[in-house]
């Protein structure tokens, strides 16, 4: 199993690929920065696309729970924690 930093880098790559962020590299995404609003400035459509990509890649299930999803999608670090806790083995 990949270590935490490898998982975070992989998630950064998924964000870039699934959202077609052509001018962003994984190194430019700060692990603890917000993904929405002040951070990358993602929106709800981006969250949906990212959720599908994460479900496909890691076998996680992201429920339709706005409060919980706000926590899950807060940062790359929170996404990594969610994936670690919920991914298919």
N, C-alpha and C positions, 0 to 999 in steps of 0.2 A: 504494500500500500504506500502511496506517495506520502511524503511528509507534508506538514501544514503549508510551508512556503511554496512547494510544488503545486499543491492543490489551489492555493490562492493565485498563482501565476496561470494555471490552467483556466480558472474561472475568469480571470482578466481577458484571456484569449477568447473565451466563449462570448464574453460581453462584446468584444470588438468584432468578432465574426458574425454573431447573430444580429447585431444592431448595425452592421456595416459602417463602423466608425473608421473611415479610411485614414484619417490624419492623427490617429491615436495609437500609441504602442503600449504594451503591457507595463513597461517601466514608468509610463506617465500616469498610470492609474494608481493613486495612493490607496493602499489596502484599507486604511481606517477612515478615509474620506467618504462623505455622503455620496450616494449614487444619484439621488434626486435633488432638486432645488439647487443648492450652492455647489454641489460636487460636479458630477458629469452632466447634470441637468436632464436626467432621464424623465420620461413621462409614463403614464399608465400603459400605453401601447407598448413602449419599450419593456416594461415589466412583464407584460404578457408574453412577448417574444422571448425574453430571457428565461421566463419560467418554463416555456416549452423546450428551449434548448437545454436547460438544466435537467429537466425530466428525461429527455432523450439521452443525454450523456451519462447521467449518474443514476437513473432509475428512481429518483426522488419524486414524491407527490406533493405538490403545493396546492393546498386547499383554498377555497374562496372565503378567506377570513381576512378582511382588510386590516384589522389591528395586528394580527399575527404576521401578515405579509409585510406590513410596514417595518416590523422588526427584522424579518428575514432579509429584506432587500435594502436595509439601511446602509450597508457597506459591503465590500468584498469580504472583509473579515466575518461579518455576520452570515453571508452566503456560505462561506467555507464551513462555519460552525454547523449550519443547517445541513449541508451536504454530508459532513462527517457523521452527524447523528442519524441521518435518515437514508443514506445511500444503500442501494442493493449490494449485497456482498457477492 
